[in-house]
Amino acid sequence: MLMKTIVRFFIFFLIFNRTYTIEAQNVSDSIINNYNVEIQKYRKGINIKLKYGEQTPLAIDQLKNFKGLNYFPVDYKYLVKAKLVKESVQKTLVLQTSTNRAPEYVKYGKVHFMIDTFHLVLTAYQTPPDKQIAKEDKTLFVPFKDETSGKECYGGGRYIEFEIPKEGDTVYLDFNKAYNPYCAYNHRYSCVIPPPENRLPVRIEAGEKKFEE
């Protein structure tokens, strides 16, 4: 039984890795350039929201010197194709936070993906239907840590989000849009701490870095 499991995993690894390599080679310069522009616009929008938004987590003294967040350079390889495997039984559980707050999330499923030669898995969560702000919200939430956490990046981890696909099981994880929880800017906030299963054994050199006042 164990040998069969190992063989199946090895076959999955070869197919997934080959597909990833072929797709990466077929991306044109124009697609990459357009993507870079898109991410830069996205980041500019985040900075404007933090600087001028009514709900900014930044304190008044922080706003005085705020010139923008710190990011890794945009890297197309961190727009990652992944396979979403839905949980057969989706349980509601409580995620640990930086305070005594105990928010409930539905454990929706796992996303399997490749970065370089590493096969990685992250668990995706969904806000319970009765607590969703938008009706029939299809957003999945992925809190994670990696080998940059506590170094170049915030030690409490970062977040990414993606939409549940309308059909099929293919999704894209955009780590260039990985963002810090509000706790990275202001300790008064309560933020979800990535669970142990969402701690990646690799460096994700993409997205937001540590906040520097």
N, CA, C and O of each residue as an XYZ file, in Angstrom:
852
protein
N       0.830     -1.202      0.000
C       0.000      0.000      0.000
C       0.869      1.257      0.000
O       0.615      2.203     -0.746
N       1.886      1.249      0.841
C       2.795      2.390      0.924
C       3.518      2.604     -0.398
O       3.674      3.738     -0.849
N       3.959      1.510     -1.020
C       4.677      1.610     -2.295
C       3.775      2.201     -3.383
O       4.230      3.016     -4.187
N       2.485      1.790     -3.414
C       1.550      2.324     -4.399
C       1.371      3.828     -4.225
O       1.313      4.575     -5.202
N       1.285      4.263     -2.966
C       1.129      5.694     -2.668
C       2.333      6.476     -3.157
O       2.190      7.552     -3.738
N       3.531      5.929     -2.919
C       4.766      6.590     -3.349
C       4.820      6.701     -4.863
O       5.186      7.745     -5.404
N       4.453      5.617     -5.547
C       4.461      5.611     -7.018
C       3.470      6.633     -7.559
O       3.798      7.370     -8.489
N       2.264      6.693     -6.997
C       1.263      7.649     -7.455
C       1.748      9.082     -7.268
O       1.569      9.923     -8.149
N       2.357      9.354     -6.131
C       2.880     10.697     -5.872
C       3.968     11.041     -6.883
O       4.013     12.165     -7.383
N       4.841     10.091     -7.187
C       5.941     10.336     -8.121
C       5.401     10.635     -9.525
O       5.916     11.516    -10.215
N       4.378      9.910     -9.940
C       3.767     10.143    -11.252
C       3.122     11.525    -11.288
O       3.280     12.261    -12.263
N       2.397     11.879    -10.228
C       1.775     13.205    -10.137
C       2.828     14.292    -10.214
O       2.640     15.299    -10.896
N       3.939     14.091     -9.512
C       5.034     15.067     -9.504
C       5.587     15.269    -10.911
O       5.799     16.406    -11.334
N       5.822     14.169    -11.644
C       6.395     14.268    -12.986
C       5.451     15.003    -13.940
O       5.884     15.865    -14.705
N       4.171     14.662    -13.894
C       3.198     15.298    -14.783
C       3.048     16.775    -14.448
O       3.049     17.623    -15.341
N       2.918     17.081    -13.158
C       2.723     18.461    -12.719
C       3.939     19.302    -13.064
O       3.804     20.418    -13.564
N       5.127     18.771    -12.797
C       6.355     19.513    -13.043
C       6.559     19.751    -14.543
O       6.979     20.835    -14.947
N       6.263     18.738    -15.369
C       6.417     18.880    -16.816
C       5.452     19.933    -17.358
O       5.825     20.752    -18.198
N       4.211     19.906    -16.875
C       3.226     20.890    -17.315
C       3.649     22.293    -16.942
O       3.547     23.218    -17.748
N       4.129     22.451    -15.710
C       4.573     23.764    -15.237
C       5.720     24.279    -16.089
O       5.735     25.451    -16.464
N       6.686     23.411    -16.400
C       7.861     23.820    -17.174
C       7.485     24.249    -18.579
O       7.962     25.273    -19.069
N       6.619     23.460    -19.239
C       6.188     23.784    -20.602
C       5.453     25.116    -20.627
O       5.712     25.943    -21.501
N       4.532     25.343    -19.677
C       3.767     26.582    -19.654
C       4.671     27.780    -19.407
O       4.475     28.832    -20.016
N       5.658     27.641    -18.524
C       6.575     28.737    -18.225
C       7.382     29.107    -19.459
O       7.658     30.285    -19.690
N       7.763     28.113    -20.256
C       8.561     28.368    -21.440
C       7.747     29.046    -22.537
O       8.308     29.752    -23.375
N       6.427     28.840    -22.542
C       5.582     29.355    -23.606
C       5.036     30.756    -23.338
O       4.303     31.292    -24.170
N       5.369     31.351    -22.214
C       4.879     32.683    -21.883
C       5.673     33.731    -22.660
O       6.903     33.747    -22.610
N       4.971     34.600    -23.373
C       5.640     35.617    -24.179
C       6.064     36.812    -23.326
O       5.557     37.020    -22.224
N       7.002     37.587    -23.860
C       7.472     38.780    -23.158
C       6.339     39.782    -22.960
O       6.289     40.463    -21.936
N       5.434     39.878    -23.924
C       4.338     40.845    -23.812
C       3.398     40.485    -22.668
O       2.902     41.362    -21.961
N       3.157     39.177    -22.490
C       2.304     38.746    -21.372
C       2.954     39.096    -20.041
O       2.295     39.592    -19.127
N       4.251     38.833    -19.940
C       4.976     39.139    -18.701
C       4.985     40.641    -18.447
O       4.779     41.074    -17.313
N       5.219     41.432    -19.470
C       5.237     42.889    -19.319
C       3.875     43.420    -18.882
O       3.788     44.283    -18.009
N       2.814     42.897    -19.494
C       1.460     43.318    -19.113
C       1.151     42.935    -17.675
O       0.513     43.683    -16.934
N       1.618     41.756    -17.302
C       1.417     41.306    -15.925
C       2.151     42.216    -14.942
O       1.603     42.573    -13.898
N       3.383     42.592    -15.269
C       4.154     43.492    -14.411
C       3.427     44.818    -14.212
O       3.374     45.344    -13.100
N       2.867     45.355    -15.292
C       2.122     46.615    -15.215
C       0.903     46.455    -14.315
O       0.598     47.329    -13.502
N       0.206     45.326    -14.469
C      -0.978     45.051    -13.655
C      -0.631     45.028    -12.166
O      -1.344     45.613    -11.350
N       0.469     44.351    -11.816
C       0.863     44.256    -10.404
C       1.286     45.611     -9.860
O       0.973     45.941     -8.716
N       1.984     46.392    -10.652
C       2.394     47.719    -10.204
C       1.172     48.608     -9.935
O       1.154     49.362     -8.962
N       0.152     48.516    -10.799
C      -1.080     49.273    -10.581
C      -1.784     48.803     -9.314
O      -2.311     49.604     -8.542
N      -1.783     47.490     -9.118
C      -2.403     46.917     -7.921
C      -1.720     47.443     -6.659
O      -2.382     47.827     -5.695
N      -0.396     47.455     -6.682
C       0.349     47.920     -5.509
C       0.159     49.411     -5.259
O       0.086     49.855     -4.113
N       0.080     50.172     -6.334
C      -0.173     51.609     -6.199
C      -1.528     51.843     -5.547
O      -1.680     52.730     -4.707
N      -2.513     51.037     -5.942
C      -3.845     51.151     -5.357
C      -3.848     50.847     -3.868
O      -4.546     51.504     -3.096
N      -3.067     49.852     -3.466
C      -2.961     49.506     -2.041
C      -2.347     50.667     -1.265
O      -2.823     51.010     -0.183
N      -1.305     51.267     -1.805
C      -0.654     52.397     -1.140
C      -1.605     53.582     -0.973
O      -1.625     54.235      0.070
N      -2.395     53.849     -2.022
C      -3.364     54.948     -1.946
C      -4.415     54.656     -0.874
O      -4.804     55.542     -0.112
N      -4.863     53.411     -0.828
C      -5.858     53.022      0.172
C      -5.317     53.192      1.587
O      -6.023     53.678      2.471
N      -4.064     52.790      1.802
C      -3.467     52.922      3.139
C      -3.234     54.388      3.516
O      -3.388     54.779      4.673
N      -2.863     55.183      2.520
C      -2.534     56.590      2.780
C      -3.779     57.435      3.007
O      -3.798     58.289      3.893
N      -4.822     57.200      2.209
C      -5.982     58.093      2.229
C      -7.295     57.425      2.626
O      -8.296     58.113      2.828
N      -7.308     56.111      2.740
C      -8.549     55.419      3.061
C      -9.047     55.690      4.469
O      -8.255     55.846      5.398
N     -10.366     55.745      4.623
C     -10.958     56.008      5.937
C     -10.699     54.864      6.916
O     -10.650     55.077      8.128
N     -10.535     53.651      6.387
C     -10.330     52.482      7.241
C      -8.863     52.063      7.313
O      -8.572     50.908      7.624
N      -7.944     52.968      7.035
C      -6.526     52.626      7.078
C      -6.109     52.157      8.469
O      -6.534     52.738      9.468
N      -5.284     51.116      8.545
C      -4.798     50.654      9.851
C      -3.640     51.508     10.377
O      -3.215     51.336     11.520
N      -3.135     52.416      9.561
C      -1.986     53.225      9.965
C      -2.407     54.337     10.918
O      -3.429     54.994     10.719
N      -1.598     54.534     11.956
C      -1.844     55.609     12.909
C      -1.425     56.945     12.288
O      -0.724     56.981     11.276
N      -1.863     58.032     12.907
C      -1.584     59.375     12.371
C      -0.095     59.617     12.222
O       0.344     60.157     11.207
N       0.693     59.225     13.220
C       2.143     59.454     13.144
C       2.788     58.592     12.054
O       3.807     58.982     11.484
N       2.208     57.428     11.760
C       2.729     56.583     10.689
C       2.430     57.193      9.316
O       3.247     57.112      8.399
N       1.262     57.796      9.189
C       0.851     58.378      7.918
C       1.740     59.541      7.495
O       1.927     59.791      6.305
N       2.277     60.241      8.468
C       3.103     61.421      8.163
C       4.304     61.050      7.299
O       4.690     61.807      6.408
N       4.895     59.881      7.562
C       6.103     59.477      6.840
C       5.874     58.341      5.846
O       6.826     57.799      5.284
N       4.608     57.987      5.632
C       4.320     56.845      4.768
C       4.559     57.181      3.300
O       3.963     58.111      2.756
N       5.438     56.408      2.671
C       5.749     56.607      1.249
C       5.448     55.375      0.404
O       5.746     55.331     -0.790
N       4.861     54.396      1.038
C       4.515     53.186      0.299
C       5.059     51.936      0.962
O       6.025     51.988      1.725
N       4.421     50.801      0.659
C       4.852     49.524      1.211
C       6.090     49.006      0.497
O       6.428     49.450     -0.601
N       6.750     48.065      1.138
C       7.942     47.449      0.558
C       7.566     46.104     -0.064
O       6.851     45.303      0.539
N       8.061     45.872     -1.276
C       7.730     44.652     -1.992
C       8.977     44.010     -2.610
O       9.982     44.671     -2.871
N       8.871     42.710     -2.829
C       9.839     42.039     -3.686
C       9.575     42.493     -5.124
O       8.450     42.873     -5.450
N      10.587     42.461     -5.981
C      10.343     42.747     -7.397
C       9.310     41.774     -7.957
O       9.251     40.614     -7.547
N       8.507     42.250     -8.887
C       7.501     41.385     -9.513
C       8.200     40.237    -10.243
O       9.142     40.459    -11.003
N       7.738     39.028    -10.009
C       8.326     37.846    -10.644
C       7.196     36.951    -11.135
O       6.409     36.433    -10.342
N       7.128     36.777    -12.442
C       6.026     36.040    -13.064
C       5.955     34.582    -12.598
O       4.885     33.973    -12.614
N       7.085     34.032    -12.188
C       7.057     32.619    -11.777
C       6.209     32.402    -10.527
O       5.816     31.275    -10.225
N       5.926     33.498     -9.794
C       5.109     33.367     -8.593
C       3.619     33.571     -8.862
O       2.824     33.647     -7.925
N       3.239     33.661    -10.137
C       1.836     33.496    -10.507
C       1.699     32.009    -10.828
O       2.040     31.569    -11.926
N       1.206     31.252     -9.877
C       1.344     29.796     -9.896
C       0.027     29.095    -10.218
O      -1.005     29.348     -9.596
N       0.093     28.218    -11.196
C      -1.055     27.370    -11.498
C      -1.144     26.273    -10.436
O      -0.140     25.655    -10.082
N      -2.350     26.042     -9.937
C      -2.519     25.077     -8.856
C      -3.772     24.237     -9.076
O      -4.657     24.595     -9.853
N      -3.820     23.123     -8.379
C      -4.999     22.252     -8.410
C      -5.704     22.338     -7.063
O      -5.101     22.092     -6.018
N      -6.975     22.687     -7.096
C      -7.774     22.793     -5.885
C      -8.478     21.471     -5.623
O      -9.280     21.005     -6.433
N      -8.167     20.876     -4.481
C      -8.800     19.611     -4.082
C      -9.741     19.911     -2.921
O      -9.307     20.192     -1.804
N     -11.019     19.845     -3.206
C     -12.039     20.179     -2.212
C     -12.142     19.097     -1.143
O     -12.060     17.905     -1.440
N     -12.320     19.525      0.094
C     -12.507     18.573      1.194
C     -13.815     17.804      0.993
O     -14.835     18.391      0.633
N     -13.783     16.513      1.220
C     -15.000     15.709      1.080
C     -16.033     16.108      2.126
O     -17.236     16.101      1.864
N     -15.548     16.456      3.313
C     -16.411     16.971      4.379
C     -15.813     18.302      4.837
O     -14.740     18.336      5.440
N     -16.509     19.381      4.549
C     -15.986     20.706      4.884
C     -16.405     21.087      6.302
O     -17.567     21.392      6.572
N     -15.426     21.058      7.190
C     -15.696     21.328      8.595
C     -15.436     22.795      8.930
O     -14.550     23.430      8.360
N     -16.219     23.312      9.854
C     -16.000     24.659     10.371
C     -15.096     24.556     11.585
O     -15.340     23.761     12.493
N     -14.042     25.374     11.588
C     -13.108     25.330     12.710
C     -12.685     26.748     13.081
O     -12.971     27.709     12.366
N     -12.013     26.850     14.190
C     -11.537     28.140     14.694
C     -10.058     28.278     14.394
O      -9.276     27.376     14.693
N      -9.668     29.401     13.806
C      -8.261     29.663     13.539
C      -7.673     30.539     14.641
O      -8.325     31.458     15.138
N      -6.453     30.243     15.007
C      -5.766     31.004     16.040
C      -5.462     32.408     15.535
O      -5.165     32.602     14.356
N      -5.537     33.384     16.433
C      -5.232     34.760     16.075
C      -4.193     35.345     17.020
O      -3.766     34.688     17.970
N      -3.792     36.570     16.758
C      -2.797     37.261     17.584
C      -3.389     37.767     18.895
O      -2.667     38.283     19.748
N      -4.716     37.619     19.056
C      -5.387     37.997     20.299
C      -6.242     36.807     20.753
O      -6.039     35.675     20.315
N      -7.191     37.088     21.629
C      -8.085     36.004     22.071
C      -9.310     35.865     21.169
O     -10.212     35.084     21.473
N      -9.354     36.593     20.092
C     -10.442     36.467     19.128
C     -10.395     35.067     18.507
O      -9.318     34.527     18.256
N     -11.559     34.494     18.267
C     -11.616     33.121     17.764
C     -12.531     33.044     16.535
O     -13.664     32.576     16.643
N     -12.053     33.497     15.368
C     -12.896     33.501     14.168
C     -13.091     32.100     13.596
O     -12.185     31.268     13.635
N     -14.273     31.858     13.071
C     -14.590     30.571     12.457
C     -14.396     30.636     10.946
O     -14.744     31.625     10.303
N     -13.840     29.577     10.400
C     -13.668     29.449      8.958
C     -14.041     28.031      8.540
O     -13.932     27.084      9.319
N     -14.478     27.910      7.306
C     -14.736     26.598      6.737
C     -13.456     26.124      6.047
O     -12.898     26.839      5.215
N     -12.997     24.932      6.386
C     -11.826     24.358      5.718
C     -12.294     23.833      4.366
O     -12.832     22.730      4.262
N     -12.077     24.652      3.321
C     -12.663     24.358      2.015
C     -11.916     23.259      1.266
O     -12.534     22.352      0.709
N     -10.577     23.342      1.254
C      -9.802     22.348      0.520
C      -8.328     22.674      0.508
O      -7.875     23.570      1.220
N      -7.579     21.947     -0.301
C      -6.131     22.152     -0.393
C      -5.747     22.492     -1.828
O      -6.345     21.989     -2.780
N      -4.747     23.349     -1.970
C      -4.227     23.679     -3.294
C      -2.831     23.064     -3.431
O      -1.955     23.262     -2.589
N      -2.659     22.314     -4.518
C      -1.387     21.643     -4.813
C      -0.720     22.392     -5.964
O      -1.356     22.663     -6.982
N       0.566     22.726     -5.803
C       1.248     23.498     -6.836
C       2.750     23.254     -6.785
O       3.282     22.665     -5.844
N       3.409     23.731     -7.832
C       4.861     23.604     -7.936
C       5.505     24.975     -7.954
O       5.009     25.891     -8.610
N       6.615     25.120     -7.232
C       7.497     26.276     -7.378
C       8.895     25.711     -7.534
O       9.401     25.015     -6.654
N       9.516     26.021     -8.667
C      10.778     25.387     -9.042
C      10.553     23.867     -9.063
O       9.711     23.383     -9.820
N      11.282     23.122     -8.257
C      11.097     21.664     -8.250
C      10.346     21.182     -7.005
O      10.300     19.984     -6.728
N       9.767     22.110     -6.266
C       9.107     21.758     -5.006
C       7.604     21.601     -5.202
O       6.932     22.484     -5.735
N       7.096     20.459     -4.760
C       5.657     20.230     -4.732
C       5.149     20.715     -3.393
O       5.558     20.206     -2.350
N       4.246     21.710     -3.411
C       3.793     22.365     -2.191
C       2.278     22.271     -2.061
O       1.556     22.134     -3.048
N       1.821     22.348     -0.818
C       0.389     22.261     -0.535
C       0.008     23.307      0.508
O       0.705     23.478      1.508
N      -1.087     23.996      0.271
C      -1.625     24.952      1.241
C      -3.115     24.682      1.435
O      -3.804     24.261      0.506
N      -3.595     24.924      2.632
C      -5.018     24.780      2.918
C      -5.717     26.115      2.696
O      -5.227     27.161      3.120
N      -6.862     26.070      2.033
C      -7.653     27.267      1.752
C      -8.917     27.264      2.610
O      -9.552     26.228      2.807
N      -9.263     28.440      3.110
C     -10.411     28.579      4.008
C     -11.438     29.533      3.416
O     -11.123     30.391      2.591
N     -12.678     29.356      3.866
C     -13.761     30.217      3.421
C     -14.541     30.732      4.619
O     -14.748     30.011      5.595
N     -14.970     31.977      4.538
C     -15.826     32.518      5.580
C     -17.158     31.779      5.566
O     -17.734     31.591      4.495
N     -17.665     31.355      6.721
C     -18.950     30.646      6.754
C     -20.050     31.476      6.092
O     -20.060     32.699      6.232
N     -20.969     30.840      5.377
C     -22.024     31.555      4.640
C     -22.785     32.571      5.480
O     -23.124     33.647      4.986
N     -23.059     32.250      6.739
C     -23.841     33.158      7.576
C     -23.056     34.364      8.058
O     -23.613     35.253      8.702
N     -21.745     34.403      7.748
C     -20.912     35.526      8.189
C     -20.284     36.278      7.017
O     -19.461     37.171      7.216
N     -20.672     35.916      5.809
C     -20.138     36.575      4.625
C     -20.782     37.940      4.429
O     -21.998     38.094      4.539
N     -19.937     38.930      4.134
C     -20.443     40.281      3.881
C     -21.153     40.326      2.534
O     -22.262     40.851      2.423
N     -20.505     39.771      1.512
C     -21.115     39.697      0.183
C     -21.842     38.364      0.040
O     -21.323     37.324      0.445
N     -23.030     38.394     -0.528
C     -23.814     37.180     -0.693
C     -23.122     36.220     -1.651
O     -22.655     36.627     -2.714
N     -23.058     34.963     -1.280
C     -22.425     33.912     -2.079
C     -20.983     34.287     -2.448
O     -20.570     34.184     -3.603
N     -20.253     34.712     -1.456
C     -18.848     35.074     -1.657
C     -18.044     33.834     -2.052
O     -18.088     32.816     -1.360
N     -17.318     33.918     -3.152
C     -16.544     32.787     -3.663
C     -15.044     32.909     -3.344
O     -14.228     32.166     -3.889
N     -14.697     33.834     -2.476
C     -13.288     34.061     -2.159
C     -12.775     33.036     -1.155
O     -13.427     32.754     -0.150
N     -11.598     32.485     -1.442
C     -10.923     31.590     -0.497
C      -9.699     32.307      0.061
O      -9.017     33.057     -0.637
N      -9.447     32.056      1.321
C      -8.430     32.759      2.101
C      -7.311     31.786      2.458
O      -7.565     30.700      2.980
N      -6.063     32.187      2.170
C      -4.919     31.308      2.439
C      -3.871     32.059      3.255
O      -3.080     32.817      2.694
N      -3.856     31.860      4.566
C      -2.784     32.425      5.391
C      -1.585     31.493      5.342
O      -1.743     30.277      5.450
N      -0.391     32.042      5.180
C       0.779     31.163      5.066
C       2.028     31.819      5.634
O       2.119     33.039      5.768
N       2.980     30.966      5.959
C       4.342     31.390      6.301
C       5.308     30.673      5.368
O       4.983     29.625      4.809
N       6.493     31.242      5.204
C       7.512     30.600      4.388
C       8.871     30.960      4.975
O       8.949     31.535      6.061
N       9.927     30.627      4.271
C      11.273     30.832      4.818
C      11.720     32.295      4.820
O      12.817     32.599      5.288
N      10.894     33.202      4.308
C      11.200     34.636      4.436
C      10.515     35.241      5.659
O      10.825     36.368      6.044
N       9.585     34.502      6.273
C       8.853     35.008      7.440
C       9.803     35.256      8.605
O      10.585     34.382      8.978
N       9.729     36.448      9.171
C      10.626     36.812     10.268
C      11.976     37.305      9.784
O      12.830     37.679     10.588
N      12.170     37.308      8.480
C      13.423     37.806      7.885
C      13.065     39.023      7.037
O      12.871     40.115      7.572
N      12.978     38.845      5.727
C      12.560     39.960      4.882
C      11.083     40.302      5.082
O      10.668     41.438      4.852
N      10.293     39.316      5.511
C       8.848     39.488      5.619
C       8.366     39.436      7.070
O       9.083     39.005      7.973
N       7.151     39.882      7.255
C       6.533     39.923      8.574
C       6.512     38.537      9.207
O       6.141     37.555      8.564
N       6.912     38.466     10.471
C       7.023     37.179     11.151
C       5.706     36.474     11.387
O       5.676     35.259     11.584
N       4.608     37.227     11.368
C       3.299     36.632     11.613
C       2.666     36.029     10.385
O       1.519     35.584     10.428
N       3.407     36.009      9.278
C       2.890     35.404      8.061
C       2.225     36.410      7.135
O       2.085     37.587      7.467
N       1.817     35.925      5.964
C       1.144     36.747      4.968
C      -0.090     36.020      4.457
O      -0.310     34.848      4.767
N      -0.887     36.725      3.676
C      -2.129     36.161      3.162
C      -2.185     36.283      1.630
O      -1.633     37.217      1.049
N      -2.857     35.329      0.999
C      -3.266     35.463     -0.394
C      -4.712     35.008     -0.488
O      -5.221     34.328      0.403
N      -5.364     35.388     -1.570
C      -6.750     34.998     -1.806
C      -6.924     34.595     -3.260
O      -6.148     35.004     -4.124
N      -7.936     33.800     -3.523
C      -8.300     33.468     -4.894
C      -9.770     33.074     -4.925
O     -10.380     32.808     -3.889
N     -10.327     33.040     -6.134
C     -11.742     32.736     -6.304
C     -11.952     31.241     -6.563
O     -11.141     30.598     -7.229
N     -13.031     30.707     -6.039
C     -13.429     29.331     -6.359
C     -13.754     29.274     -7.848
O     -14.555     30.079     -8.322
N     -13.162     28.355     -8.597
C     -13.437     28.297    -10.039
C     -14.891     27.921    -10.315
O     -15.499     27.143     -9.580
N     -15.437     28.496    -11.400
C     -16.821     28.190    -11.765
C     -16.951     26.742    -12.222
O     -17.991     26.107    -12.046
N     -15.868     26.233    -12.814
C     -15.852     24.833    -13.217
C     -14.417     24.323    -13.167
O     -13.469     25.104    -13.256
N     -14.264     23.024    -13.027
C     -12.931     22.436    -12.964
C     -12.268     22.658    -11.616
O     -12.897     23.111    -10.660
N     -10.986     22.329    -11.563
C     -10.252     22.432    -10.300
C      -8.955     23.223    -10.438
O      -8.098     23.174     -9.556
N      -8.811     23.953    -11.549
C      -7.595     24.743    -11.761
C      -7.772     26.164    -11.232
O      -8.749     26.842    -11.550
N      -6.817     26.598    -10.425
C      -6.817     27.957     -9.894
C      -5.410     28.537    -10.054
O      -4.460     27.820    -10.368
N      -5.299     29.835     -9.835
C      -3.992     30.489     -9.890
C      -3.739     31.216     -8.571
O      -4.566     32.004     -8.113
N      -2.594     30.940     -7.978
C      -2.170     31.616     -6.758
C      -1.195     32.715     -7.152
O      -0.164     32.443     -7.767
N      -1.516     33.950     -6.802
C      -0.649     35.064     -7.180
C       0.112     35.563     -5.949
O      -0.370     36.412     -5.200
N       1.302     35.015     -5.766
C       2.095     35.398     -4.600
C       2.660     36.809     -4.733
O       3.111     37.381     -3.741
N       2.645     37.378     -5.928
C       3.044     38.777     -6.081
C       2.045     39.719     -5.405
O       2.343     40.888     -5.163
N       0.854     39.189     -5.104
C      -0.154     39.956     -4.381
C      -0.247     39.544     -2.913
O      -1.175     39.948     -2.213
N       0.710     38.742     -2.445
C       0.713     38.346     -1.025
C       0.807     39.599     -0.163
O       1.639     40.471     -0.412
N      -0.035     39.681      0.833
C      -0.095     40.906      1.641
C      -0.004     40.601      3.137
O      -0.288     39.495      3.598
N       0.403     41.629      3.864
C       0.530     41.504      5.312
C      -0.819     41.692      5.999
O      -1.662     42.441      5.506
N      -1.030     41.027      7.121
C      -2.209     41.323      7.939
C      -2.024     42.697      8.592
O      -0.904     43.199      8.685
N      -3.111     43.291      9.036
C      -3.031     44.625      9.636
C      -2.129     44.666     10.866
O      -1.616     45.726     11.224
N      -1.934     43.524     11.508
C      -1.058     43.478     12.682
C       0.375     43.896     12.351
O       1.117     44.336     13.229
N       0.754     43.759     11.101
C       2.107     44.134     10.693
C       2.311     45.639     10.778
O       3.442     46.113     10.878
N       1.200     46.398     10.737
C       1.275     47.852     10.797
C       0.887     48.408     12.167
O       1.387     49.442     12.611
N      -0.024     47.682     12.818
C      -0.587     48.213     14.060
C      -0.979     47.052     14.978
O      -1.815     46.224     14.614
N      -0.374     46.994     16.170
C      -0.584     45.868     17.076
C      -1.983     45.837     17.670
O      -2.341     44.873     18.347
N      -2.774     46.864     17.434
C      -4.122     46.906     17.987
C      -5.082     45.971     17.253
O      -6.180     45.694     17.737
N      -4.668     45.497     16.104
C      -5.536     44.630     15.323
C      -5.361     43.164     15.729
O      -4.337     42.769     16.285
N      -6.392     42.379     15.433
C      -6.366     40.938     15.691
C      -6.281     40.224     14.350
O      -7.136     40.419     13.487
N      -5.251     39.396     14.171
C      -5.002     38.789     12.865
C      -4.848     37.271     12.958
O      -4.312     36.737     13.929
N      -5.328     36.607     11.933
C      -5.209     35.150     11.861
C      -3.741     34.746     11.730
O      -2.999     35.321     10.934
N      -3.336     33.764     12.508
C      -1.992     33.208     12.436
C      -2.038     31.962     11.545
O      -2.857     31.073     11.778
N      -1.178     31.885     10.539
C      -1.198     30.707      9.664
C      -1.024     29.415     10.465
O      -0.131     29.327     11.307
N      -1.864     28.421     10.212
C      -1.739     27.141     10.925
C      -0.462     26.418     10.496
O       0.080     26.707      9.429
N       0.021     25.488     11.312
C       1.260     24.765     10.987
C       1.271     24.136      9.596
O       2.314     24.119      8.942
N       0.140     23.621      9.134
C       0.096     22.966      7.823
C       0.313     23.953      6.669
O       0.561     23.533      5.538
N       0.222     25.259      6.945
C       0.424     26.272      5.913
C       1.772     26.977      6.047
O       1.911     28.146      5.688
N       2.751     26.260      6.564
C       4.116     26.798      6.660
C       4.985     26.126      5.601
O       5.342     24.953      5.716
N       5.311     26.886      4.583
C       6.037     26.346      3.435
C       7.537     26.269      3.721
O       8.105     27.198      4.296
N       8.181     25.171      3.327
C       9.619     24.979      3.586
C      10.499     25.606      2.508
O      11.618     25.150      2.277
N       9.998     26.648      1.850
C      10.751     27.326      0.790
C      10.623     28.839      0.981
O       9.802     29.315      1.764
N      11.446     29.573      0.256
C      11.377     31.026      0.269
C      10.406     31.493     -0.832
O      10.575     31.167     -2.007
N       9.406     32.250     -0.427
C       8.499     32.872     -1.398
C       8.935     34.330     -1.539
O       8.493     35.203     -0.792
N       9.810     34.568     -2.511
C      10.373     35.910     -2.690
C       9.471     36.722     -3.610
O       9.858     37.117     -4.709
N       8.277     36.953     -3.132
C       7.264     37.668     -3.900
C       6.290     38.321     -2.909
O       6.128     37.867     -1.777
N       5.653     39.392     -3.372
C       4.667     40.048     -2.532
C       5.267     41.026     -1.549
O       6.382     41.519     -1.724
N       4.498     41.292     -0.513
C       4.851     42.339      0.448
C       5.940     41.896      1.423
O       5.961     40.753      1.879
N       6.841     42.824      1.729
C       7.885     42.602      2.724
C       7.469     43.214      4.061
O       6.326     43.635      4.238
N       8.413     43.254      4.992
C       8.161     43.869      6.287
C       7.771     45.340      6.126
O       8.259     46.032      5.232
N       6.893     45.798      6.997
C       6.521     47.212      7.017
C       7.594     47.999      7.754
O       7.970     47.654      8.875
N       8.080     49.046      7.124
C       9.078     49.917      7.750
C       8.500     51.298      7.905
O       8.122     51.939      6.924
N       8.431     51.764      9.153
C       7.843     53.090      9.404
C       8.825     54.190      9.037
O       8.510     55.372      9.180
